[in-house]
Amino acid sequence: MTALRDCERMEYPQLAERVSALAKGLSRVGLAGYGDMLVVTCTGHSADRAVAVSAAERTGLSVSCLDPDEVGLHAALRARPTVVLACHEGSAAVAASQLPCRIFGDRPGMAWWRSLELLHRLSE
């Protein structure tokens, strides 16, 4: 068993299932094989960060991770990543930057990033 954050523990099979589902979801929306993904998650979402990083690598995306309150977030968004995946706090930080980007986040008006993962599971 892997401890990914204080209140969340995942078995390796569950982690592998989530990674596979998100990788397939990223592919389904045309994000496989090129570009870069910025993952913006707080430390409370380390499991989601681990899933996103592994899925990005599996689909051929280069990946960078930042905490929502990191100084480099604005510069990373100005670099125009192909896609941004963000937790609630990360989504708020990205929205506050007012920089245009394709984002799957956790905030009203954004496509929920976990939907990429869940839609694939439902279609199987």
Secondary structure, 3 states (H helix, E strand, C coil): CEEEECCEEECHHHHHHHHHHHHHHHHHCCCCCCCEEEEECCHHHHHHHHHHHHHHHHHCCEEEEECCCCCCHHHHHHCCCCEEEECHHHHHHHHHHCCCCCEEECCCCCEEHHHHHHHHHHHC
